[in-house]
Amino acid sequence: MDKNFMDNRFSPYLAVFFVWNPADAALVNPILEAVGNSLGRDKNRPFSRGLNIPLFYFSSQNSSETPDSYPASIADRNIIFIFASVNTMGRESWSNFIESFPKDNSIYIVPVAIDKNGLNHGGALHGLNCIRAYEWSDENKDYLAILNLAHEIYRFGFSPIASNDAGKKSSINIFLSHAKAGDTGRLHAEEIKRFIDNTNMNRFFDANEISPGFLFNEEIEKHIPNSTLLAIESDAYSSRYWCQREILSAKSFNRPIVVMNCLDDFEDRIFPAASNVPRVHVSSDTPMSTRDILRVLSATIIETIRHSYSIQCLEKYRSAGWVDSDCELVARPPEIRQVIALKSRGKTKICYPEPPIYLDEAGWHRELGADTFTPLWNAADQNRLVSMRVGISISEVSEHNCFVNHQHVDHLILLAQDLARHLLARSATLLYGGDLRPNGFTEFILNEAAILKERVNRELPYVENHLAWPLYISEQEIVSWRAQYRRIMRTIEYNIPDDVASGLSKTVFLPPNSAKNSYVWSRCLTEMREKSISSSTHRICVGGKLFGYKGKMPGVLEEIKLTLDSENPLFLLGAFGGVVGDVCKIILNNEISEHFSEAWQISHNAGYSDLQELARTFGHDCNYESIVDTIKQLKIADLSERVGLEVFEYQRLMTSPFIDECVHLILKGLSKSVSA
């Protein structure tokens, strides 16, 4: 991992790393998918309240090569899951790599044996108990993976055990809240408790309930303050006084709550205090399936972690000065009882985790005189950037780049979604020069804008999608996109530049299948980029494919060059790899990548030599040496001053892999530019 990651003014509370040999991908990938979806954030549900833990992936492109570096201590607590197997034991390079892992008090290593050979590692793994993934049943491997790995995160991150506390338990206390009337709630509670007590789940959970003969008040006071409450919502649940008391008690003690909905027929009123928490639906039929029980327990452990992790993150943000030091931190969007209780103590500023709730839902906060906000959003910001036209230059990076930067391929999509959300919510106009492929960046940005428009319940600036000829020639495709995103998207279509327009029909698509046609494409793309950049006030550049592009050079590189030529403010986010990563390495370390040479581009792009030769005859080729020289002369002080950041803040922007931090710095710079 880049050494600049270590220069932290801000560091997260927790980071999780996964290490595996690519020969084990068939066994490891399903585990990573299940666990990653639970620990990270779902790109298809961008406003969901996920954990959003920073995740990093360490593998290689072939089974004989090891990752290029070890995971670094970039957070207060760093948890490394090493998937051990015959391939990590039997290949000397991998065995040496794993057994030589550096140790640090902030690093917690967890071996995950995916076959029995994985139990035999020495060195850094010597004496460490392994998670035995090879014992998991195929039909429930996803939930068993979540439970096992999440429990280790809980142990090290939120219930640490010192070496001299070997006998101390690190299980999560679950308080089973259910109605005694009717059979569904009672039977489901008994099944869950029996499953925990009689399987190895008893290593993860202690299940408690109010047993016959015990006093309700005493049992509630004894168990709930240290428990996650699992409310088993049967038909009778919400109408029972003691069930309501248990919910209210958990809320008053700020405890995690998960509702298991198992209605058989009808519930005449949902108890209001049982809202604002995760809800899992299972059938009312008994017995419960093993998979349903594991699903409920997985939701329970994830919510337990989310609840504690949210507060730790908010504390970090407050320490870094993102939010006021005198605000109250809460793990969920604030509720009426909570706001009233805080006001009675003189607390009216309340910070809760991302993402912000709907404006309509937050209306009663203002009615009660509470100022509620997230680390990255306050309702007072909604028109702050109304004069800004912010261009985003972003494209995917190669699979090899993912191995170098150790980020999931969705990481850039999540960043694009966050940028779109926060810029549009502040009334900035967003400019993006993207094609209209399904599941491309354009679609994710537009979907984010569409959801945001519903949430804020007001008119937003358009997302301007700038298109070079002939990208917009496919009429039906354009019509479909315009119909779907009519209220949020405006397409800006550019004509063919005069110097290549002769003999071409503006209404006929031109395939880039020859040097001449590719040259026309390159001129059209340059024309679009020049005009788009001249119409913007700021430019954000991140990622960028290094090969397989259309045009005379990588698209994001050309947009960086044109932005520098125009002297417009430029935000460079280098830790996400690709073109921008290489640009930042030149600025920070004078480290010039082979990617920025004509020879490398010719060897990685079919037909590129012919394109360059033709473009050179018209003076429109790409001069990589000149571009590199321009970048080498850049001074961080000048770049930072233009965007409204301090030098150390711009350096962090170029080196931070953390989406929240990058968004915070960009918003800070834009806000300062408005005030200047």
C-alpha positions in Angstrom: 0.0 0.0 0.0 1.2 3.5 -0.9 3.5 4.9 1.8 1.6 8.2 1.6 -1.4 6.5 3.2 0.6 6.6 6.4 0.7 10.4 6.4 -2.6 10.6 8.2 -4.2 13.8 9.5 -7.4 11.7 9.4 -7.6 7.9 9.8 -10.7 5.7 10.2 -11.4 3.7 13.2 -11.5 0.4 11.4 -10.2 -1.1 8.2 -10.6 -4.7 7.0 -8.2 -6.6 4.6 -8.6 -9.8 2.7 -5.6 -11.8 1.5 -5.8 -14.9 -0.8 -4.1 -16.8 -3.5 -5.8 -16.4 -6.9 -5.8 -20.2 -7.3 -8.4 -20.3 -4.5 -10.7 -17.7 -6.2 -13.5 -20.2 -6.7 -13.7 -20.9 -3.0 -12.9 -17.4 -1.7 -14.9 -15.2 -4.1 -18.3 -16.3 -2.8 -17.1 -15.6 0.8 -15.8 -12.1 -0.2 -19.1 -11.3 -2.0 -21.2 -12.2 1.0 -19.0 -10.6 3.6 -18.2 -7.5 1.4 -21.9 -6.8 0.8 -22.5 -6.9 4.6 -19.5 -4.9 5.7 -19.4 -2.4 2.9 -22.1 -0.5 1.0 -24.4 -1.8 -1.8 -24.0 0.2 -5.0 -27.5 -0.7 -6.0 -29.0 0.7 -2.8 -26.9 3.9 -2.3 -29.1 5.3 0.4 -29.2 2.2 2.5 -27.7 2.4 6.0 -24.8 0.0 5.6 -21.6 -0.4 7.7 -19.4 1.2 5.0 -16.2 -0.2 6.6 -13.1 0.4 4.4 -12.3 -2.9 2.7 -9.1 -3.8 0.9 -8.2 -6.8 -1.2 -4.7 -8.4 -1.5 -4.2 -11.0 -4.2 -2.2 -11.3 -7.4 -2.8 -12.0 -11.1 -1.3 -15.5 -11.0 -0.9 -18.1 -8.2 2.9 -18.0 -8.1 3.1 -14.3 -7.5 2.3 -12.7 -4.2 0.7 -9.3 -3.6 3.1 -6.4 -4.2 2.9 -5.2 -0.6 1.6 -6.1 2.9 -1.5 -4.4 4.3 -0.4 -1.3 6.3 -1.8 0.0 9.5 -4.0 2.7 8.1 -6.7 2.7 10.8 -6.9 2.6 14.6 -7.8 -1.1 14.3 -6.8 -3.2 11.2 -8.2 -6.7 10.8 -6.6 -9.0 8.2 -8.3 -12.1 7.1 -5.8 -14.5 5.5 -7.4 -17.3 3.4 -5.0 -20.2 4.0 -5.0 -23.3 1.8 -2.9 -25.9 0.0 -2.0 -23.1 -2.4 -0.6 -20.8 0.3 1.2 -23.7 2.0 2.5 -25.5 -1.1 3.8 -22.5 -3.0 7.0 -21.3 -1.3 6.6 -17.7 -2.4 3.1 -17.6 -0.8 4.1 -19.5 2.3 7.0 -17.0 2.9 4.8 -14.1 2.2 2.1 -15.1 4.7 4.4 -16.3 7.4 6.4 -13.1 7.3 3.5 -10.8 7.9 4.6 -7.8 9.9 3.1 -7.5 13.4 1.7 -4.4 15.0 -0.4 -3.7 18.0 -3.1 -2.2 15.8 -3.2 -5.3 13.5 -5.2 -8.4 14.2 -4.6 -11.4 11.9 -7.3 -14.0 11.4 -6.5 -17.1 9.4 -9.4 -18.6 7.4 -8.6 -22.2 6.4 -10.5 -23.1 3.2 -9.0 -26.6 3.3 -7.2 -28.6 6.0 -3.8 -27.7 4.6 -4.5 -24.1 5.6 -4.2 -25.1 9.3 -0.4 -25.8 9.0 1.1 -22.3 8.6 3.8 -21.1 11.0 5.5 -17.8 11.3 3.0 -14.9 11.8 0.1 -17.4 11.9 1.7 -19.7 14.4 -0.6 -20.4 17.3 -3.5 -18.5 15.8 -6.8 -20.3 15.9 -8.2 -20.7 12.4 -11.7 -20.2 11.2 -12.4 -23.6 9.5 -14.3 -22.5 6.4 -14.0 -26.0 4.9 -16.4 -27.2 7.4 -19.2 -24.9 6.3 -22.2 -26.4 4.5 -22.5 -25.3 0.9 -26.1 -24.2 1.2 -25.4 -21.8 4.1 -21.8 -20.8 3.3 -22.8 -17.1 2.7 -24.4 -16.6 6.1 -21.8 -18.7 7.9 -19.1 -16.6 6.4 -20.8 -13.4 7.5 -21.2 -14.7 11.1 -17.7 -16.1 11.5 -15.8 -13.1 10.0 -18.1 -10.5 11.5 -17.6 -12.0 14.9 -13.9 -11.6 14.6 -14.4 -7.9 13.7 -16.7 -7.5 16.7 -14.1 -9.2 19.0 -11.2 -7.1 17.9 -13.0 -3.9 17.0 -15.5 -3.6 19.8 -14.9 -6.2 22.5 -11.2 -6.5 22.7 -9.7 -9.3 24.8 -6.2 -8.9 26.3 -3.9 -11.9 26.2 -4.3 -12.4 30.0 -8.1 -12.6 29.6 -8.1 -15.9 27.8 -11.2 -17.0 29.6 -13.2 -13.9 28.9 -16.1 -14.3 26.6 -16.6 -12.2 23.6 -20.0 -13.4 22.6 -22.8 -10.9 21.8 -25.7 -10.9 24.3 -29.0 -11.2 22.5 -32.2 -10.3 24.4 -35.0 -12.3 22.9 -38.1 -10.1 23.1 -41.4 -11.8 22.3 -45.0 -12.0 23.2 -46.0 -14.9 25.5 -49.5 -15.0 24.0 -49.9 -17.1 20.9 -47.4 -19.6 19.7 -45.4 -17.9 16.9 -43.2 -15.5 19.0 -42.6 -18.0 21.8 -41.8 -20.9 19.5 -39.4 -18.9 17.3 -37.6 -17.6 20.4 -37.2 -21.1 21.7 -35.9 -22.3 18.3 -33.3 -19.5 18.1 -32.1 -20.0 21.7 -31.9 -23.8 21.2 -30.0 -23.4 17.9 -27.5 -21.0 19.6 -27.1 -23.3 22.7 -26.7 -26.5 20.8 -24.4 -25.4 17.9 -21.1 -23.6 17.7 -23.1 -20.4 17.5 -22.7 -20.4 21.3 -19.2 -19.0 20.7 -20.8 -16.0 19.1 -24.0 -15.3 21.0 -25.6 -15.6 24.5 -29.3 -15.6 24.2 -31.5 -14.4 27.1 -35.1 -13.9 27.7 -37.4 -13.4 30.7 -38.0 -16.8 32.0 -41.0 -18.0 34.0 -40.8 -17.0 37.7 -38.6 -14.0 37.2 -39.6 -10.4 37.7 -40.0 -8.5 34.4 -38.5 -5.2 35.7 -35.4 -6.9 37.2 -34.7 -9.0 34.1 -35.1 -6.0 31.8 -32.7 -3.9 33.9 -30.3 -6.8 34.2 -30.0 -7.8 30.6 -31.0 -5.1 28.1 -28.3 -2.5 28.9 -25.6 -4.9 27.6 -27.6 -6.7 24.9 -28.7 -6.4 21.3 -32.5 -6.7 21.4 -34.1 -9.1 18.9 -37.8 -8.2 18.7 -39.8 -11.2 17.5 -42.7 -9.4 15.9 -45.6 -11.8 15.9 -49.3 -10.7 15.6 -49.6 -10.1 19.3 -46.2 -8.5 19.9 -46.9 -4.7 19.6 -50.0 -4.8 21.7 -48.2 -6.4 24.7 -47.1 -4.0 27.5 -43.9 -5.7 28.4 -42.8 -6.1 24.8 -43.2 -2.3 24.5 -41.3 -1.8 27.7 -38.4 -3.9 26.4 -38.3 -1.9 23.1 -38.4 1.4 25.0 -35.7 0.2 27.5 -33.4 -0.8 24.6 -33.9 2.6 23.0 -33.3 4.5 26.3 -30.0 2.6 26.8 -29.1 3.2 23.1 -28.8 -0.5 22.4 -28.8 -2.1 18.9 -32.2 -3.5 17.9 -33.3 -5.8 15.1 -36.9 -6.6 14.4 -37.7 -10.1 13.1 -41.1 -9.9 11.4 -43.0 -13.1 11.5 -46.6 -12.0 11.3 -49.0 -14.8 10.7 -52.0 -12.7 9.7 -52.4 -9.2 11.0 -51.1 -6.5 13.3 -53.4 -3.7 14.1 -50.7 -1.2 15.0 -46.9 -1.1 14.6 -45.4 0.1 17.9 -43.7 3.4 16.8 -40.6 2.8 19.0 -40.0 -0.4 17.1 -39.2 1.6 13.9 -36.0 3.2 12.7 -34.2 -0.2 13.0 -33.4 -3.1 10.7 -36.2 -5.5 10.0 -35.9 -9.1 8.8 -38.9 -11.1 7.6 -39.2 -14.8 8.2 -42.2 -17.1 7.9 -44.5 -17.7 10.8 -44.3 -21.4 10.1 -42.5 -23.6 12.6 -39.9 -25.0 12.8 -37.7 -22.2 11.4 -35.3 -23.3 8.8 -31.6 -23.3 9.6 -31.1 -20.7 6.9 -33.7 -18.4 8.3 -32.1 -18.6 11.8 -28.7 -17.9 10.3 -30.1 -15.0 8.3 -31.6 -13.5 11.5 -28.4 -14.0 13.5 -26.3 -12.5 10.6 -28.5 -9.4 10.7 -28.1 -9.2 14.4 -24.3 -9.3 14.5 -24.1 -6.8 11.6 -26.4 -4.4 13.3 -24.5 -4.8 16.6 -21.2 -3.9 14.8 -22.9 -1.0 12.8 -24.3 0.5 16.0 -20.8 0.7 17.7 -18.9 1.4 14.5 -21.2 4.4 13.7 -20.4 6.1 17.0 -16.6 5.4 16.6 -16.7 6.9 13.1 -18.6 10.0 14.3 -16.0 10.4 17.1 -13.3 10.3 14.5 -15.0 12.9 12.3 -15.5 15.2 15.3 -11.9 14.9 16.3 -10.9 15.8 12.8 -13.1 18.9 12.9 -15.7 17.8 10.4 -18.5 18.5 12.9 -18.8 20.8 15.9 -17.2 19.6 19.1 -20.3 20.3 21.2 -22.8 18.2 19.1 -24.4 15.0 20.3 -23.5 11.8 18.4 -26.2 9.2 17.8 -26.0 5.8 16.0 -29.4 6.2 14.2 -31.3 9.1 12.7 -32.7 10.9 15.8 -36.2 10.0 17.1 -38.7 12.2 18.9 -38.1 10.8 22.4 -34.4 11.1 21.9 -34.5 14.7 20.7 -36.8 15.7 23.6 -34.5 14.0 26.1 -31.4 15.7 24.6 -33.1 19.1 24.6 -33.8 18.7 28.3 -30.0 18.5 28.7 -29.4 21.5 26.6 -28.3 19.5 23.5 -29.9 20.7 20.3 -27.1 19.9 17.8 -27.3 16.2 16.8 -25.0 14.3 14.4 -26.1 11.0 13.0 -24.4 8.6 10.4 -24.6 8.9 6.6 -26.8 9.0 4.6 -29.1 11.8 5.4 -32.8 11.1 5.9 -35.5 12.5 3.6 -36.2 16.2 4.1 -39.9 15.6 4.8 -38.9 13.1 7.6 -36.5 15.6 9.1 -39.1 18.3 9.2 -40.1 17.6 12.7 -36.5 18.0 13.9 -36.9 21.7 13.0 -40.3 21.8 14.7 -38.6 20.6 17.9 -35.8 23.1 17.6 -33.2 20.5 16.8 -30.3 21.0 14.4 -29.7 17.5 13.0 -27.1 16.7 10.4 -24.6 14.1 9.1 -20.8 14.5 8.9 -21.2 15.5 5.2 -24.6 17.2 5.1 -26.6 19.9 6.8 -29.9 21.3 5.4 -28.3 24.8 5.5 -26.0 23.7 2.7 -28.7 23.1 0.1 -28.0 26.2 -2.0 -24.3 26.6 -1.1 -22.9 25.6 -4.5 -25.6 27.0 -6.7 -23.1 28.9 -8.8 -20.8 26.0 -9.3 -20.5 23.9 -12.5 -18.5 20.9 -11.5 -17.1 18.5 -14.0 -16.4 14.9 -13.1 -13.7 13.0 -15.0 -13.9 9.3 -14.0 -13.6 5.9 -15.7 -12.9 2.4 -14.6 -9.4 1.1 -13.9 -8.1 -2.2 -15.1 -8.1 -5.4 -13.1 -4.3 -5.1 -12.6 -4.9 -1.6 -11.2 -7.2 -3.2 -8.6 -4.4 -5.5 -7.5 -2.1 -2.6 -7.1 -4.5 -0.4 -5.2 -6.3 -3.2 -3.4 -9.8 -1.8 -4.0 -12.9 -3.5 -5.2 -14.0 -2.6 -8.7 -17.1 -1.0 -7.2 -15.1 1.4 -5.2 -15.1 4.0 -8.0 -18.8 3.7 -8.5 -19.5 4.3 -4.8 -17.3 7.4 -5.0 -19.2 8.7 -8.1 -22.5 8.1 -6.3 -21.4 10.1 -3.2 -20.0 12.9 -5.3 -23.2 13.2 -7.3 -25.3 13.1 -4.2 -23.5 15.8 -2.3 -22.8 18.1 -5.2 -26.4 18.0 -6.5 -27.9 18.3 -3.0 -25.9 21.6 -2.7 -27.4 22.8 -6.0 -24.2 22.5 -8.0 -24.6 21.6 -11.7 -22.8 18.3 -12.5 -21.0 17.9 -15.9 -20.1 14.4 -17.0 -18.8 13.3 -20.4 -19.8 9.7 -20.5 -21.3 7.2 -22.9 -24.7 5.6 -22.3 -23.7 2.0 -21.6 -25.9 0.0 -19.2 -24.3 -0.2 -15.8 -21.8 2.5 -16.7 -20.8 5.5 -14.6 -23.4 7.7 -16.3 -26.2 5.3 -15.3 -25.1 5.2 -11.7 -24.7 9.0 -11.5 -28.2 9.5 -13.0 -29.8 6.9 -10.7 -28.2 8.7 -7.7 -29.6 12.0 -9.0 -33.1 10.5 -9.4 -33.2 9.1 -5.9 -31.9 12.4 -4.5 -34.6 14.4 -6.2 -37.2 12.3 -4.4 -35.4 12.7 -1.1 -35.0 16.4 -1.1 -38.4 17.1 -2.7 -37.3 20.2 -4.6 -35.9 21.0 -8.1 -32.3 20.2 -8.6 -29.8 21.4 -11.3 -29.6 19.1 -14.2 -26.8 16.5 -14.7 -25.3 17.6 -18.0 -24.2 14.6 -20.0 -21.7 15.9 -22.6 -21.5 13.7 -25.7 -19.1 13.8 -28.6 -20.2 12.9 -32.1 -21.0 10.1 -33.0 -21.8 8.8 -29.5 -25.3 10.2 -29.7 -26.2 8.9 -33.1 -28.0 5.8 -31.9 -31.4 7.6 -31.8 -33.5 5.0 -30.0 -30.9 4.6 -27.2 -30.8 8.4 -26.7 -34.6 8.6 -26.7 -34.8 5.9 -24.1 -32.3 7.6 -21.8 -34.0 11.0 -22.2 -37.4 9.4 -21.4 -36.1 7.7 -18.3 -34.1 10.6 -16.9 -36.0 13.5 -18.4 -36.3 15.4 -15.1 -32.7 15.2 -14.2 -30.5 14.9 -17.3 -29.7 17.3 -20.1 -27.6 16.0 -23.0 -25.2 18.4 -24.6 -24.3 17.1 -28.1 -21.3 18.4 -29.9 -21.0 18.6 -33.7 -18.1 17.2 -35.8 -15.1 19.6 -35.7 -14.8 21.5 -39.0 -11.3 20.1 -39.8 -12.6 16.5 -40.0 -16.3 17.2 -41.1 -15.7 16.9 -44.8 -17.5 13.9 -46.4 -19.2 12.8 -43.1 -22.9 12.7 -42.5 -23.9 14.0 -39.0 -26.7 11.4 -38.9 -24.7 8.3 -39.8 -22.7 6.5 -37.1 -19.0 6.2 -37.9 -17.3 3.1 -36.4 -13.7 3.6 -35.1 -12.4 0.7 -37.2 -9.6 2.4 -39.1 -6.9 4.9 -38.4 -8.8 7.6 -40.3 -12.0 6.9 -38.4 -10.2 6.7 -35.1 -8.6 10.1 -35.9 -12.1 11.6 -36.4 -13.2 10.1 -33.1 -10.1 11.6 -31.4 -10.9 15.1 -32.8 -14.5 14.8 -31.7 -13.6 13.7 -28.2 -11.1 16.5 -27.8 -13.6 19.1 -29.1 -16.2 17.9 -26.5 -13.7 17.9 -23.7 -12.4 21.4 -24.5 -15.9 22.9 -24.5 -17.1 21.0 -21.5 -14.1 22.1 -19.5 -14.4 25.7 -20.6 -18.0 25.7 -19.4 -17.2 24.3 -16.0 -15.9 26.1 -12.9 -14.1 23.1 -11.3 -13.0 19.6 -12.3 -12.7 16.4 -10.2 -10.5 13.7 -11.7 -10.3 10.1 -10.4 -9.4 6.7 -11.8 -9.2 6.6 -15.6 -8.5 3.7 -17.9 -4.9 3.5 -19.2 -5.7 1.5 -22.4 -8.8 0.4 -24.4 -10.0 4.0 -24.8 -11.2 6.0 -27.8 -9.1 9.0 -28.7 -5.5 10.1 -29.0 -4.8 9.5 -25.3 -6.5 8.2 -22.2 -9.6 10.3 -21.7 -9.0 11.3 -18.1 -5.4 12.3 -18.9 -6.7 14.6 -21.7 -9.2 16.2 -19.4 -6.5 16.8 -16.8 -4.2 18.3 -19.4 -7.1 20.6 -20.7 -8.0 21.6 -17.2 -4.4 22.6 -16.4 -4.2 24.5 -19.7 -7.4 26.4 -18.7 -6.1 27.0 -15.2 -9.4 25.9 -13.8 -9.4 24.5 -10.2 -8.5 20.8 -10.3 -9.2 18.1 -7.6 -6.9 15.0 -8.1 -7.8 11.8 -6.2 -4.9 9.5 -6.7 -5.4 6.6 -4.3 -8.1 5.1 -6.6 -5.5 4.2 -9.2 -5.6 4.5 -13.0 -4.5 7.7 -14.8 -5.0 10.0 -11.9 -3.0 7.6 -9.6 0.0 7.9 -12.0 -0.4 11.7 -12.3 -0.3 12.0 -8.5 2.8 9.8 -8.3 4.6 12.2 -10.6 3.6 15.3 -8.5 4.3 13.7 -5.1 7.4 11.5 -5.8 8.6 12.4 -9.3 7.8 8.8 -10.1 7.0 8.6 -13.9 5.0 5.6 -15.0 5.8 3.7 -18.2 2.0 4.1 -19.0 2.8 7.7 -20.0 4.9 6.9 -23.0 3.9 6.4 -26.6 5.8 3.0 -26.8 3.7 1.6 -23.9 0.4 2.9 -25.4 1.3 1.4 -28.8 2.0 -2.0 -27.3 -1.3 -2.0 -25.4 -3.7 -0.4 -27.9 -4.3 -2.0 -31.3 -4.0 0.5 -34.1 -2.6 3.2 -31.9 0.6 3.6 -33.8 -1.3 4.3 -37.0 -3.6 6.8 -35.2 -0.6 8.7 -33.8 1.1 8.8 -37.1 -2.0 10.2 -38.9 -2.7 12.7 -36.1 0.9 13.9 -36.1 0.6 15.0 -39.7 -2.2 17.4 -38.6 -0.5 18.5 -35.4 -3.1 16.7 -33.2 -1.1 13.8 -31.8 -0.4 13.1 -28.2 3.0 14.3 -27.0 3.5 12.3 -23.8 6.9 13.8 -23.0 5.3 17.3 -23.0 2.5 16.2 -20.8 4.8 14.6 -18.3 7.0 17.7 -18.2 3.9 19.8 -17.5 2.9 17.6 -14.7 6.4 17.5 -13.2 6.3 21.3 -13.0 3.1 21.4 -11.0 3.3 22.6 -7.4 0.9 21.3 -4.8 0.7 24.8 -3.3 -0.7 26.1 -6.5 -3.1 23.3 -7.0 -4.4 23.5 -3.4 -4.8 27.3 -3.5 -6.9 27.1 -6.6 -9.4 24.7 -5.0 -9.5 26.4 -1.6 -7.5 23.7 0.4 -4.4 23.8 2.5 -1.3 22.1 1.1 -1.6 19.1 3.5 -5.3 18.8 2.7 -4.6 18.5 -1.0 -1.8 16.0 -0.3 -4.4 13.9 1.6 -6.8 14.2 -1.3 -4.2 12.8 -3.6 -3.4 9.9 -1.3 -6.5 9.0 0.7 -8.4 5.8 -0.3 -11.3 6.8 2.0 -14.4 8.0 0.2 -15.8 10.0 3.1 -12.5 11.9 3.5 -12.2 12.7 -0.2 -15.8 14.0 -0.4 -15.3 16.0 2.7 -12.2 17.7 1.3 -13.8 18.4 -2.1 -16.9 20.0 -0.4 -14.6 22.0 1.9 -12.7 23.4 -1.0 -15.8 24.2 -3.1 -17.4 25.9 -0.1 -14.3 28.1 0.4 -14.3 29.0 -3.3 -17.9 30.2 -2.9 -16.9 32.4 0.1 -13.8 33.8 -1.5 
